[in-house]
């Protein structure tokens, strides 16, 4: 099941602009290893779910995987072969806004090499460059 | 562990721009304070400070202008990527007075509960301890090899070195052996479910909307 908010104040949002680096959610908080974004971008709910499935299948119930990003932002699209105008399109999908430094996933309870391999599988599903980091004590 | 000596310089101009200039030069802006003596803004070479932290040093000896003081590395701020140190807080300490600080917890052994299809969950990773500045433990270890499914250990089970006390209230499990959560295979969502939208909390009732239009 793809992630999306339960309640929102407004259905449609402006596209916005991603400026600067992450000032929140940039440290490993729940696990021992984290997957950190290195560039700004939108990670869709579908990509987040694909990453989660890929990693949890690989880890085969070992350890614990935490998804730290949540798709709060709706993105609209117009139907194909529609003329321009006639108002804004309908929400098509949901995205998580990711800034450089944001931790997207965390893993705990597995050795480092397994975590690295799981993150490598997730990295292939991500629209931004990522790297693995270890919890700072 | 011996405290590393850090060669510092007293900072001239203060503020954001001066701090940024220092960082560009490979120095970390820091402040030395405490013991009701004046606060001294200093700068420390980034490399030396990083090495000291990697070595696990908690106490450092700060040397500047022919003076030397022992200080506790209280807090370090990092950039968004967790690579560069942006700022360091150094607190003066008296070597004969006990201090309270956080120390990481390390687990030792393979828990017996792993064979019973359990997962080891570490709830707390740090603990506040009270000790003398010269006897700060690098880490505290806890033996988890006897931990069976459904069991947990608390601060009481930590192996404390001589003259080190836990300065935190025991709030419950520190490490627990829990049952694996078996994820149910999620059936592919029905189209209706996919099309479902979140509830809009600012949406007006239809009657009001029509009134406004008219």
Interface residues (C-beta under 8 A of the other chain):
Chain A: X1 X2 X4 X5 X6 X7 X8 X9 X10 X11 X21 X22 X23 X26 X27 X36 X38 X56 X61 X63 X64 X91 X99 X100 X101 X108 X109 X133 X135 X136 X137
Chain B: X78 X79 X80 X81 X82 X104 X119 X120 X121 X122 X125 X126 X180 X182 X183 X186 X189 X193 X194 X197 X198 X199 X200 X201 X202
